[in-house]
Amino acid sequence: MGSLAALVKVQAYGAFGIGRLLHSRDARERGRLVISVLGAILLAVLIVANAWSVASALVHIGATDALPSIAVAAVSLGCAVTTFIKANGLLFGFKDFDLVVTMPVPLWQVVVSRVAPLYGMGLATSLVMGAPIMERYIAAVGAPAATVAVAAVVLVLAPLIPIALALALSFCVAWVASRTPFAKGVFSALGALATVALVIGISAASRQAGDSTVMGGEAFATLGRAMGRAMGLVWPPAAWAAKALAGDAVMFCLYAGGSIVLAWVALGVLTHELLGMNALLSSGAAARFGLASSGHTRDLAHAPRTPLVALTLKELRLWVGTPIYFVNTAVGPALTIVIAIVAAVLGPGAVAGTMGVSKSGGEELAKVATLMLPWALAFCTAMTSISASSVSLEGSSRWVMQTAPVADAIIVRSKMALNLALTCAASLVAGLVVAFCFARGPLEALLCVVAPLSGGAISSCLGVFVDVKRPRFDWSSEYEPVKRSTSVLITVGVGMAVVLAGGTLTLGAGGVGAGVAWALVVLVVAALLKRSAERTSLADR
């Protein structure tokens, strides 16, 4: 078992950046890691505070019984998402696969050591998201010690089922993607459609609750209880956990036994089939390469292109072909269009209906929501930081970029071009939809378009500006420059500040005109950053 402990330690150190923090001799590197750790702690505190406040609100309106189901469902969703993102590269198609599986240790120890960090992240999610909600439930019902113990077991076991199912889904998606040239685009579109359906369904249910004959806080209590029942229907383990906390021993055994058995089955399948599963992914990649290299596709690939277009397409292939890169940055443009479509379908009165506000107050709230909608779109585009890690992702292959027979400015421009193309397209589509449905004049229509454009522009130009000034090439996994680099942190932080300032100015005395002026100023600043980035040398410093 000593080898298992060593493998788990290595994987944990790599997954959470502990190894780099302990062994790095570069003061700037250690500083970046410390900042990342502090940022993660701050984020955890914010999530805990938000979960606790939401649970307190549900207790206040009389929906206490819904808390266990909501806690388990929220934890399960968080664990499923993190596992789905991390599994491809941690268990499937990971680097040096042949060296790892031929180590003089049993294969099950390799599997357990690579699943352990996933469970660790799931347990952290359970403590951060589920524990505050459970605490409010226990305090509200005055639960005895036995119920507290059951709640602790529920939270410890909550990650097991979603991790097992997410691993299976991750392999299926990776297998389909390995055999289909355009699979990632299809999955992205399906994900956007699913998000639209989910948001519309939740908003429609909320509006119905707000318009019901049940008035005041009782409407919210009804909505809260309905949420709890819906969580149980969508995710049965949430209903099992709620009944277990209510004293049902059979449901507790079903929840605990089902979680442990499914996790054991998942580990067994991975232990016996890991070699075959990775072989399937490798053979699928070869088949996809053969398909992409034939017929009309090959003719298009050999068509003459300008250096900027060729390099931009290279960035597109890198973006689509790197799962962690794609998943973390594709959400922004998709969500921009989703929000615009949902807002157009439901109308500004949906916000007031959801909150159960009176008619007179609802009209004022609808006006505020209409003014803030362009900046909600800008928030989504500002979070799309593709360019913020594009230079660092060159890694050990940066010599290709540095010795390419084109000017450095063209290479830098190509790294901004992909980010700008995605955010500008999403901004124009979403902005025009919102302007057509909500704008009450030319100035508001202009704000609906320029606000998201400014968010996308500052994200694209500031991201590549910071990354080209201080690239990080010594990464061991794409996760590090995409999720933990200083350039991404700065870009996202400045983007949030830009959106917050724009919304404040729009709601202030300056009105829509001040919002438009601020968006134009941001566009000018983005152009200056672009110009400065293009003048930066790509040579190692």
KEGU-153710 format. One line per field, with one value per residue (C-alpha): residue number from 1; residue in three letters; z, x, y. Coordinates in nm, 3 decimals, decimal comma. Each point is the difference from the previous one (the first is absolute). Layout:
<nodes>
pos: c(NUM_...)
code: c(ALA_...)
z: c(Z_...)
x: c(X_...)
y: c(Y_...)
</nodes>
This chain:
<nodes>
pos: c(1_2_3_4_5_6_7_8_9_10_11_12_13_14_15_16_17_18_19_20_21_22_23_24_25_26_27_28_29_30_31_32_33_34_35_36_37_38_39_40_41_42_43_44_45_46_47_48_49_50_51_52_53_54_55_56_57_58_59_60_61_62_63_64_65_66_67_68_69_70_71_72_73_74_75_76_77_78_79_80_81_82_83_84_85_86_87_88_89_90_91_92_93_94_95_96_97_98_99_100_101_102_103_104_105_106_107_108_109_110_111_112_113_114_115_116_117_118_119_120_121_122_123_124_125_126_127_128_129_130_131_132_133_134_135_136_137_138_139_140_141_142_143_144_145_146_147_148_149_150_151_152_153_154_155_156_157_158_159_160_161_162_163_164_165_166_167_168_169_170_171_172_173_174_175_176_177_178_179_180_181_182_183_184_185_186_187_188_189_190_191_192_193_194_195_196_197_198_199_200_201_202_203_204_205_206_207_208_209_210_211_212_213_214_215_216_217_218_219_220_221_222_223_224_225_226_227_228_229_230_231_232_233_234_235_236_237_238_239_240_241_242_243_244_245_246_247_248_249_250_251_252_253_254_255_256_257_258_259_260_261_262_263_264_265_266_267_268_269_270_271_272_273_274_275_276_277_278_279_280_281_282_283_284_285_286_287_288_289_290_291_292_293_294_295_296_297_298_299_300_301_302_303_304_305_306_307_308_309_310_311_312_313_314_315_316_317_318_319_320_321_322_323_324_325_326_327_328_329_330_331_332_333_334_335_336_337_338_339_340_341_342_343_344_345_346_347_348_349_350_351_352_353_354_355_356_357_358_359_360_361_362_363_364_365_366_367_368_369_370_371_372_373_374_375_376_377_378_379_380_381_382_383_384_385_386_387_388_389_390_391_392_393_394_395_396_397_398_399_400_401_402_403_404_405_406_407_408_409_410_411_412_413_414_415_416_417_418_419_420_421_422_423_424_425_426_427_428_429_430_431_432_433_434_435_436_437_438_439_440_441_442_443_444_445_446_447_448_449_450_451_452_453_454_455_456_457_458_459_460_461_462_463_464_465_466_467_468_469_470_471_472_473_474_475_476_477_478_479_480_481_482_483_484_485_486_487_488_489_490_491_492_493_494_495_496_497_498_499_500_501_502_503_504_505_506_507_508_509_510_511_512_513_514_515_516_517_518_519_520_521_522_523_524_525_526_527_528_529_530_531_532_533_534_535_536_537_538_539_540_541)
code: c(MET_GLY_SER_LEU_ALA_ALA_LEU_VAL_LYS_VAL_GLN_ALA_TYR_GLY_ALA_PHE_GLY_ILE_GLY_ARG_LEU_LEU_HIS_SER_ARG_ASP_ALA_ARG_GLU_ARG_GLY_ARG_LEU_VAL_ILE_SER_VAL_LEU_GLY_ALA_ILE_LEU_LEU_ALA_VAL_LEU_ILE_VAL_ALA_ASN_ALA_TRP_SER_VAL_ALA_SER_ALA_LEU_VAL_HIS_ILE_GLY_ALA_THR_ASP_ALA_LEU_PRO_SER_ILE_ALA_VAL_ALA_ALA_VAL_SER_LEU_GLY_CYS_ALA_VAL_THR_THR_PHE_ILE_LYS_ALA_ASN_GLY_LEU_LEU_PHE_GLY_PHE_LYS_ASP_PHE_ASP_LEU_VAL_VAL_THR_MET_PRO_VAL_PRO_LEU_TRP_GLN_VAL_VAL_VAL_SER_ARG_VAL_ALA_PRO_LEU_TYR_GLY_MET_GLY_LEU_ALA_THR_SER_LEU_VAL_MET_GLY_ALA_PRO_ILE_MET_GLU_ARG_TYR_ILE_ALA_ALA_VAL_GLY_ALA_PRO_ALA_ALA_THR_VAL_ALA_VAL_ALA_ALA_VAL_VAL_LEU_VAL_LEU_ALA_PRO_LEU_ILE_PRO_ILE_ALA_LEU_ALA_LEU_ALA_LEU_SER_PHE_CYS_VAL_ALA_TRP_VAL_ALA_SER_ARG_THR_PRO_PHE_ALA_LYS_GLY_VAL_PHE_SER_ALA_LEU_GLY_ALA_LEU_ALA_THR_VAL_ALA_LEU_VAL_ILE_GLY_ILE_SER_ALA_ALA_SER_ARG_GLN_ALA_GLY_ASP_SER_THR_VAL_MET_GLY_GLY_GLU_ALA_PHE_ALA_THR_LEU_GLY_ARG_ALA_MET_GLY_ARG_ALA_MET_GLY_LEU_VAL_TRP_PRO_PRO_ALA_ALA_TRP_ALA_ALA_LYS_ALA_LEU_ALA_GLY_ASP_ALA_VAL_MET_PHE_CYS_LEU_TYR_ALA_GLY_GLY_SER_ILE_VAL_LEU_ALA_TRP_VAL_ALA_LEU_GLY_VAL_LEU_THR_HIS_GLU_LEU_LEU_GLY_MET_ASN_ALA_LEU_LEU_SER_SER_GLY_ALA_ALA_ALA_ARG_PHE_GLY_LEU_ALA_SER_SER_GLY_HIS_THR_ARG_ASP_LEU_ALA_HIS_ALA_PRO_ARG_THR_PRO_LEU_VAL_ALA_LEU_THR_LEU_LYS_GLU_LEU_ARG_LEU_TRP_VAL_GLY_THR_PRO_ILE_TYR_PHE_VAL_ASN_THR_ALA_VAL_GLY_PRO_ALA_LEU_THR_ILE_VAL_ILE_ALA_ILE_VAL_ALA_ALA_VAL_LEU_GLY_PRO_GLY_ALA_VAL_ALA_GLY_THR_MET_GLY_VAL_SER_LYS_SER_GLY_GLY_GLU_GLU_LEU_ALA_LYS_VAL_ALA_THR_LEU_MET_LEU_PRO_TRP_ALA_LEU_ALA_PHE_CYS_THR_ALA_MET_THR_SER_ILE_SER_ALA_SER_SER_VAL_SER_LEU_GLU_GLY_SER_SER_ARG_TRP_VAL_MET_GLN_THR_ALA_PRO_VAL_ALA_ASP_ALA_ILE_ILE_VAL_ARG_SER_LYS_MET_ALA_LEU_ASN_LEU_ALA_LEU_THR_CYS_ALA_ALA_SER_LEU_VAL_ALA_GLY_LEU_VAL_VAL_ALA_PHE_CYS_PHE_ALA_ARG_GLY_PRO_LEU_GLU_ALA_LEU_LEU_CYS_VAL_VAL_ALA_PRO_LEU_SER_GLY_GLY_ALA_ILE_SER_SER_CYS_LEU_GLY_VAL_PHE_VAL_ASP_VAL_LYS_ARG_PRO_ARG_PHE_ASP_TRP_SER_SER_GLU_TYR_GLU_PRO_VAL_LYS_ARG_SER_THR_SER_VAL_LEU_ILE_THR_VAL_GLY_VAL_GLY_MET_ALA_VAL_VAL_LEU_ALA_GLY_GLY_THR_LEU_THR_LEU_GLY_ALA_GLY_GLY_VAL_GLY_ALA_GLY_VAL_ALA_TRP_ALA_LEU_VAL_VAL_LEU_VAL_VAL_ALA_ALA_LEU_LEU_LYS_ARG_SER_ALA_GLU_ARG_THR_SER_LEU_ALA_ASP_ARG)
z: c(0,000_0,024_-0,378_-0,002_0,259_-0,205_-0,321_0,172_0,144_-0,344_-0,165_0,279_-0,016_-0,375_-0,004_0,264_-0,081_0,335_-0,159_-0,193_0,310_0,210_-0,252_-0,217_0,049_-0,207_0,230_-0,265_-0,060_0,371_0,016_-0,281_0,171_0,332_-0,174_-0,164_0,337_0,160_-0,291_0,043_0,372_-0,069_-0,255_0,249_0,263_-0,248_-0,095_0,367_0,076_-0,302_0,075_0,362_-0,093_-0,256_0,255_0,261_-0,244_-0,066_0,374_0,046_-0,260_0,138_-0,253_0,252_-0,116_-0,345_0,134_0,009_-0,358_-0,121_0,187_-0,146_-0,351_0,008_0,120_-0,261_-0,280_0,110_0,029_-0,339_-0,174_0,156_-0,068_-0,359_-0,063_0,173_-0,103_-0,358_0,062_0,346_-0,084_-0,375_-0,249_0,263_-0,069_0,025_0,024_-0,103_0,268_0,275_-0,062_-0,021_0,343_0,240_0,192_-0,043_-0,249_0,258_0,202_-0,304_-0,047_0,367_0,013_-0,298_0,123_0,353_-0,100_-0,167_0,323_0,191_-0,215_0,040_0,377_-0,001_-0,211_0,248_0,294_-0,173_-0,164_0,198_0,359_0,035_-0,131_0,231_0,295_-0,056_-0,030_0,323_0,186_-0,133_0,092_0,322_-0,114_0,256_-0,006_-0,209_-0,278_0,009_-0,047_-0,294_-0,157_0,031_-0,168_-0,275_-0,077_0,003_-0,241_-0,221_-0,253_-0,073_-0,235_-0,209_-0,035_-0,124_-0,251_-0,114_-0,067_-0,223_-0,181_-0,041_-0,165_-0,233_-0,108_-0,048_-0,208_-0,222_-0,034_-0,096_-0,296_-0,111_-0,146_0,116_0,316_0,240_-0,191_0,005_0,375_0,062_-0,193_0,185_0,331_-0,091_-0,095_0,326_0,192_-0,181_0,080_0,366_0,048_-0,179_0,207_0,330_-0,093_-0,120_0,321_0,206_-0,188_0,045_0,369_0,013_-0,190_0,200_0,228_0,297_0,118_0,171_0,181_-0,047_-0,375_0,070_0,242_-0,267_-0,250_0,244_0,072_-0,372_-0,054_0,257_-0,165_-0,343_0,126_0,126_-0,332_-0,211_0,234_0,206_0,247_0,118_0,090_0,171_0,209_0,100_0,116_0,180_0,195_0,083_0,173_-0,276_0,062_-0,326_-0,207_0,193_-0,085_-0,362_-0,021_0,175_-0,165_-0,347_0,028_0,121_-0,243_-0,305_0,094_0,048_-0,338_-0,169_0,152_-0,104_-0,359_-0,023_0,147_-0,243_-0,310_0,025_-0,260_-0,243_0,049_-0,076_-0,300_-0,134_0,036_-0,179_-0,290_-0,029_-0,026_-0,286_-0,179_0,043_-0,143_-0,305_-0,048_0,038_-0,250_-0,285_-0,278_0,017_0,348_-0,129_-0,291_0,240_0,227_-0,291_-0,128_0,014_0,301_0,137_0,303_0,230_-0,113_0,021_0,350_0,116_-0,124_0,187_0,316_-0,070_-0,027_0,326_0,172_-0,120_0,051_0,363_0,220_0,308_-0,223_-0,196_0,293_0,209_-0,277_-0,226_0,264_-0,034_-0,364_0,036_0,318_-0,164_-0,266_0,252_0,225_-0,294_-0,124_0,346_0,069_-0,334_0,068_0,358_-0,014_0,272_0,211_0,074_0,257_0,189_-0,027_0,136_0,302_0,064_-0,016_-0,023_-0,335_0,058_0,140_-0,273_-0,273_0,159_0,049_-0,365_-0,108_0,213_-0,139_-0,355_0,067_0,162_-0,268_-0,239_0,283_0,084_-0,358_0,045_0,311_-0,204_-0,276_0,252_0,160_-0,335_0,055_-0,286_-0,082_0,365_-0,017_-0,375_0,015_0,307_-0,160_-0,257_0,285_-0,104_-0,366_0,014_-0,220_-0,294_0,069_0,060_-0,321_-0,231_-0,313_0,090_0,210_0,373_-0,036_-0,232_0,245_0,288_-0,219_-0,080_0,370_0,047_-0,319_0,123_0,325_-0,187_-0,268_0,257_0,234_-0,279_-0,176_0,326_0,095_-0,331_-0,003_0,365_-0,009_-0,303_0,154_0,324_-0,182_-0,216_0,300_0,273_-0,131_0,034_-0,210_-0,216_0,298_0,185_-0,320_-0,035_0,361_-0,060_-0,267_0,123_0,362_-0,084_-0,272_0,257_0,233_-0,276_-0,119_0,343_0,065_-0,333_0,000_0,371_0,013_-0,273_0,126_0,345_-0,129_-0,258_0,260_0,261_-0,163_0,198_-0,210_0,273_0,056_0,023_-0,080_-0,205_0,317_0,147_-0,263_-0,065_0,361_0,223_-0,197_0,109_-0,343_0,025_0,355_-0,102_-0,315_0,181_0,289_-0,227_-0,208_0,310_0,104_-0,347_0,006_0,356_-0,087_-0,317_0,182_0,276_-0,248_-0,198_0,310_0,129_-0,085_-0,339_-0,116_-0,326_-0,149_0,275_-0,061_-0,373_0,068_0,241_-0,253_-0,264_0,242_0,070_-0,375_-0,040_0,292_-0,157_-0,331_0,181_0,180_-0,333_-0,153_0,293_-0,004_-0,373_0,065_0,258_-0,101_0,038_0,077_0,343_0,257)
x: c(0,000_0,301_0,009_-0,369_0,062_0,292_-0,208_-0,289_0,242_0,153_-0,340_-0,131_0,309_-0,038_-0,377_-0,003_0,335_0,152_0,310_0,085_-0,059_0,236_0,280_0,001_0,307_-0,131_-0,133_-0,242_-0,129_-0,061_-0,169_-0,236_-0,082_-0,065_-0,232_-0,183_-0,041_-0,129_-0,239_-0,130_-0,050_-0,185_-0,220_-0,078_-0,095_-0,231_-0,166_-0,049_-0,151_-0,228_-0,116_-0,065_-0,197_-0,213_-0,071_-0,088_-0,242_-0,168_-0,030_-0,150_-0,271_-0,089_0,171_0,229_-0,093_0,146_0,352_0,139_-0,106_0,142_0,328_0,056_-0,104_0,231_0,295_-0,073_-0,010_0,328_0,172_-0,132_0,127_0,348_0,035_-0,115_0,253_0,293_-0,055_0,118_0,371_0,004_-0,136_-0,060_0,268_0,236_0,363_0,257_-0,276_0,233_0,254_-0,259_-0,179_0,329_0,121_0,074_-0,325_-0,346_-0,221_-0,274_0,236_0,060_-0,377_-0,069_0,282_-0,149_-0,359_0,098_0,055_-0,342_-0,158_0,207_-0,138_-0,348_0,036_0,116_-0,305_-0,219_0,146_-0,014_-0,343_-0,183_0,115_-0,139_-0,340_-0,003_0,099_-0,299_-0,229_0,131_-0,030_-0,351_-0,147_0,196_0,137_0,134_0,351_-0,108_-0,129_0,324_0,194_-0,224_0,054_0,378_-0,016_-0,223_0,251_0,298_-0,173_-0,161_0,289_0,014_-0,297_0,055_0,373_-0,074_-0,261_0,215_0,292_-0,220_-0,135_0,348_0,127_-0,301_0,045_0,375_-0,065_-0,255_0,226_0,295_-0,198_-0,190_0,183_-0,260_-0,123_0,108_-0,200_-0,307_0,035_0,044_-0,321_-0,190_0,129_-0,115_-0,346_-0,022_0,095_-0,267_-0,261_0,106_0,000_-0,334_-0,154_0,122_-0,104_-0,343_-0,057_0,115_-0,225_-0,294_0,067_0,020_-0,328_-0,187_-0,288_0,219_0,131_0,314_0,234_-0,229_0,069_0,371_-0,057_-0,198_0,277_0,266_-0,186_-0,053_0,374_0,069_-0,242_0,145_0,353_-0,118_-0,164_0,299_0,259_-0,149_0,294_-0,104_-0,345_0,157_0,223_-0,293_-0,203_0,304_0,034_-0,370_0,067_-0,064_0,256_-0,081_0,074_0,323_0,114_-0,103_0,192_0,314_-0,002_-0,072_0,280_0,260_-0,099_-0,003_0,338_0,141_-0,137_0,152_0,342_-0,026_-0,089_0,283_0,249_-0,088_-0,071_0,229_0,243_-0,277_-0,182_0,310_0,072_-0,348_0,068_0,335_-0,146_-0,285_0,245_0,176_-0,330_-0,096_0,333_-0,055_-0,349_0,118_0,281_-0,219_-0,213_-0,132_0,144_0,352_-0,055_-0,111_0,297_0,240_-0,169_0,226_-0,050_0,152_0,230_-0,258_-0,280_0,222_0,120_-0,353_-0,120_0,292_-0,123_-0,350_0,128_0,192_-0,309_-0,235_0,257_0,084_-0,296_0,081_0,065_-0,321_-0,230_0,118_-0,026_-0,284_-0,262_0,022_-0,111_-0,263_-0,142_-0,009_-0,239_-0,192_-0,070_-0,115_-0,239_-0,140_-0,049_-0,176_-0,231_-0,090_0,012_0,117_-0,310_0,127_0,243_-0,277_-0,222_0,273_0,049_-0,372_0,024_-0,316_-0,110_0,131_0,329_0,018_-0,005_0,293_0,189_-0,062_0,155_0,309_0,028_-0,020_0,282_0,218_-0,059_0,270_0,253_-0,107_0,094_0,326_0,075_-0,022_0,227_0,247_0,035_0,107_0,376_0,123_0,290_0,112_0,172_0,063_0,368_0,077_-0,160_0,281_0,207_0,308_-0,100_0,036_0,309_-0,235_-0,177_0,325_0,168_-0,303_0,075_-0,266_0,007_-0,065_-0,288_-0,187_0,039_-0,127_-0,284_-0,107_-0,027_-0,235_-0,192_-0,162_-0,116_-0,129_-0,175_-0,195_-0,090_-0,084_-0,226_-0,180_-0,021_-0,153_-0,257_-0,098_0,017_-0,226_-0,253_-0,008_-0,012_-0,293_-0,197_0,080_0,156_-0,226_0,220_0,314_0,229_-0,124_0,030_0,361_0,073_-0,136_0,267_0,304_-0,014_0,061_0,246_0,201_0,007_0,126_0,256_0,154_0,011_0,172_0,251_0,085_0,034_0,261_0,169_0,064_0,081_0,252_0,170_0,026_-0,057_0,023_0,160_0,112_-0,337_-0,050_-0,372_-0,223_-0,204_0,267_0,008_-0,375_-0,121_0,281_0,202_0,034_-0,109_-0,336_-0,052_0,077_-0,213_-0,304_0,040_0,029_-0,293_-0,219_0,107_-0,081_-0,348_-0,068_0,106_-0,211_-0,309_0,048_0,038_-0,304_-0,218_0,145_-0,075_0,169_-0,244_0,033_0,227_0,258_-0,014_0,061_0,287_0,161_-0,028_0,168_0,281_0,055_0,017_0,266_0,202_-0,026_0,134_0,297_0,073_-0,018_0,250_0,240_-0,026_0,080_0,323_0,122_0,270_-0,076_0,362_0,076_0,085)
y: c(0,000_0,227_0,036_0,099_0,271_0,131_0,005_0,178_0,256_0,067_0,039_0,224_0,219_0,033_0,054_0,274_0,167_-0,094_-0,150_0,316_0,212_-0,216_-0,050_0,312_0,217_0,288_0,272_0,127_-0,353_-0,050_0,338_-0,095_-0,328_0,173_0,247_-0,291_-0,172_0,319_0,048_-0,355_0,058_0,325_-0,174_-0,276_0,258_0,175_-0,330_-0,092_0,341_-0,015_-0,357_0,092_0,312_-0,189_-0,272_0,261_0,163_-0,335_-0,062_0,345_-0,058_-0,344_-0,228_-0,171_-0,351_0,072_0,071_-0,358_-0,070_0,331_-0,059_-0,347_0,108_0,304_-0,209_-0,267_0,256_0,156_-0,339_-0,114_0,313_-0,009_-0,373_0,033_0,276_-0,173_-0,364_0,050_0,043_-0,155_-0,346_0,002_0,097_0,136_0,082_-0,283_-0,260_-0,285_0,092_0,032_-0,331_-0,192_0,111_-0,288_0,053_-0,159_0,179_0,047_0,217_0,221_0,033_0,075_0,257_0,184_-0,018_0,114_0,367_-0,003_-0,117_0,255_0,280_-0,150_-0,010_0,363_0,088_-0,185_0,192_0,338_-0,028_-0,265_0,055_0,358_-0,112_-0,303_0,219_0,226_-0,305_-0,155_0,330_0,065_-0,340_-0,041_-0,334_-0,250_-0,142_-0,300_0,227_0,200_-0,323_-0,099_0,343_-0,043_-0,341_0,142_0,276_-0,239_-0,242_0,267_0,018_-0,376_-0,048_0,317_-0,078_-0,352_0,119_0,294_-0,235_-0,216_0,306_0,147_-0,318_-0,019_0,363_-0,051_-0,313_0,174_0,305_-0,221_-0,136_0,311_0,303_0,253_-0,171_0,275_0,261_-0,222_-0,064_0,372_0,078_-0,272_0,135_0,350_-0,132_-0,194_0,313_0,199_-0,264_-0,013_0,377_0,042_-0,278_0,143_0,355_-0,112_-0,195_0,297_0,241_-0,235_-0,011_0,378_0,040_-0,261_0,083_-0,090_0,337_0,130_-0,232_-0,299_0,015_-0,026_-0,287_-0,181_0,065_-0,122_-0,322_-0,051_0,043_-0,269_-0,242_0,080_-0,070_-0,338_-0,086_0,105_-0,150_-0,291_-0,017_0,347_-0,135_-0,303_0,227_0,223_-0,300_-0,141_0,324_-0,021_-0,336_-0,254_-0,277_-0,180_0,311_0,057_-0,352_0,051_0,329_-0,126_-0,342_0,135_0,257_-0,251_-0,276_0,229_0,147_-0,353_-0,109_0,307_-0,073_-0,365_0,085_0,252_-0,249_-0,276_0,209_0,305_-0,134_-0,090_0,331_0,204_-0,222_0,079_0,372_-0,032_-0,199_0,248_0,289_-0,176_-0,058_0,362_0,113_-0,217_0,142_0,358_-0,057_-0,122_0,144_0,351_0,059_-0,064_0,240_0,274_-0,068_0,052_0,315_0,309_0,225_0,316_-0,045_0,162_-0,232_-0,309_0,087_0,082_-0,340_-0,157_0,174_-0,130_-0,358_0,040_0,140_-0,274_-0,275_0,085_-0,105_0,210_0,304_-0,049_-0,075_0,295_0,261_-0,118_0,072_0,380_0,043_-0,274_0,152_0,345_-0,128_-0,211_0,299_0,210_-0,270_-0,072_0,370_0,046_-0,296_0,092_0,379_0,243_-0,064_-0,352_0,138_0,174_-0,307_-0,223_0,226_0,043_0,381_0,213_0,142_0,353_-0,123_-0,260_0,264_0,182_-0,324_-0,092_0,330_-0,066_-0,353_0,137_0,246_-0,268_-0,264_0,136_-0,015_-0,355_-0,086_0,193_-0,206_-0,321_0,130_0,145_-0,345_-0,151_0,012_-0,219_0,231_0,028_-0,338_-0,031_0,099_-0,211_-0,306_-0,006_-0,150_-0,194_0,041_0,377_-0,022_-0,066_0,328_0,186_-0,121_0,022_0,212_0,259_0,313_-0,035_0,247_-0,238_-0,289_0,214_0,128_-0,357_-0,081_0,294_-0,073_-0,322_0,161_0,305_-0,206_-0,203_0,285_0,246_-0,250_-0,085_0,370_0,103_-0,281_0,039_0,381_0,028_-0,241_0,197_0,334_-0,113_-0,130_0,254_0,322_0,307_0,224_0,014_0,060_-0,308_-0,204_0,118_-0,095_-0,352_-0,052_0,196_-0,125_-0,368_0,104_0,194_-0,301_-0,226_0,255_0,060_-0,376_-0,072_0,284_0,016_-0,379_-0,021_0,320_-0,150_-0,347_0,119_0,220_-0,275_-0,341_-0,320_-0,273_-0,243_-0,167_-0,376_0,000_0,234_0,046_0,229_0,280_-0,025_0,001_0,125_0,254_0,359_0,125_-0,178_0,129_0,359_-0,018_-0,139_0,245_0,305_-0,127_-0,021_0,350_0,139_-0,156_0,118_0,355_-0,002_-0,119_0,256_0,287_-0,114_-0,008_0,327_0,360_-0,027_-0,266_-0,188_0,269_-0,055_-0,374_0,044_0,242_-0,245_-0,285_0,218_0,089_-0,371_-0,068_0,271_-0,142_-0,347_0,137_0,156_-0,328_-0,183_0,240_-0,037_-0,381_-0,013_0,190_-0,252_-0,247_-0,371_-0,089_-0,146_0,262)
</nodes>
